């Protein structure tokens, strides 16, 4: 699921149906910059219960001392001297967890909305799955202190096969080994943190990307291409498998038939809908012919290679069960008004063409996905929390990460395992475990203060009292103002530029529903 592929295709259909286009930008008058000069400022969180995400039991009546951007002490309150002049927050009955990571986002180009929503929801690190120069600018501004936002890990432009099912104006299409290698080298030149691969890559191109990525010393991650078995992607060194597309096939007793059907798929350029409906039939076949024995072998390889899964169950809830999505979600007030107005139409578009039997299959497939993710976790495959925010309706920046944690628990993760899927495990994948991911001495002070225990009920991660991001305190009052600013920004969006309208309208010819 790309940052532009599904959004552009679905959006195009809505534009064709409703004649509206969402704004691409918002005025900068409500930006909230990071506070300057906080290097030596000390903050003490006292009388808190610390859930450090290492797997250790909660520790009660603790003090967490922050100085500048770092945690400088974590201990029982009587053992931690508080320096003179420190800002003391007495927080009895509250819980401190690490800052959260959303490992799959497509941030819309509205800096008054996405960055503050991440922080207000305790999301202090995001992995951007389709890079653009703007996101690099945001990251630079966050690091310089002129923009309040999360830590940004930014992927390349998406590399797909030829023809791509995405937008050929923004995707890199590769049709052979040399083009694949050039795409990897270009991604590195453009400053990407990792190469993003996509669904329609050929086996030849995929192997070339894997080899060139090793030569260039740049990780690669993304979809498991349709023609590449999951265990082969793991052996090739793909760092993470995004979503669950193609992941069922190798666990099916009918894999040979599915592989033949994949070879017969003919999808036109930009025709994401045809691809989505085509692979649905194969996913359904694979899910209903699931083999525990085959799955055990595949999952053992993934676990051995530390190949991560980012299932984005929140996104699949929308794709598989659009009729169950709450269209009056209170979080809609944080969505630009024209976008929110279009979202019901997108849901209708997702369901268009589905027979009663097919709609029942899609709904049932979501249960198979939950069981599959639970089996991955039980087998020791690292599962990471990601939402696909920005790519589908009713998936909200920041807010929906808490939905994803709840889905992981529904998939039989313990609350601690779900919490680690959004903290320590992402830090390990990103090579940042010495800096973030747990509440420990010496780590960056990315912290979330909760009003209730997330280990008793994972939905308590939504009950946010305060956030610290690189040592900067966002108090309960500041967080309330931040959300009010986002709500105001969502109401003040301007009309899109003609070029944006033309780009969306230009996708319409490619959209068909089967």
Secondary structure by P-SEA (a helix, b strand, c coil): ccccaaaaaaaaaaaaacccccccccccccccccccccccbbbbbcbbbbbcccccccccbbbbbbcccccccccccccccccccccccccccbbbbcbbbbccccccccccccaaaaaaacccbbbbccccaaaaaaaaaaaaccccccccccccccccccccccccccbbbbccaaaaaaaaaaaaaacccbbbbbccccaaaaaaaaaaaaaacccccccccccccaaaaaaacccccccccccccccccaaaaaaaaaaaccccccaaaaaaaaaaaaaaaaaaaccaaaaaaaaaaaaaaccccccaaaaaaaaaccccccccccccccccaaaaaaaaaaaaaaaccccaaaaaaaaaaaaaaaaaaaaaaaaccbbbbbbccccccccccccaaaaaaaaaaaacccaaaaaaaacaaaaaaacccccccccccccccbbbbbcccccccccccccccccccccccccaaaaaaaaaaaaaaaaacccccaaaaaaaaaaccccccc
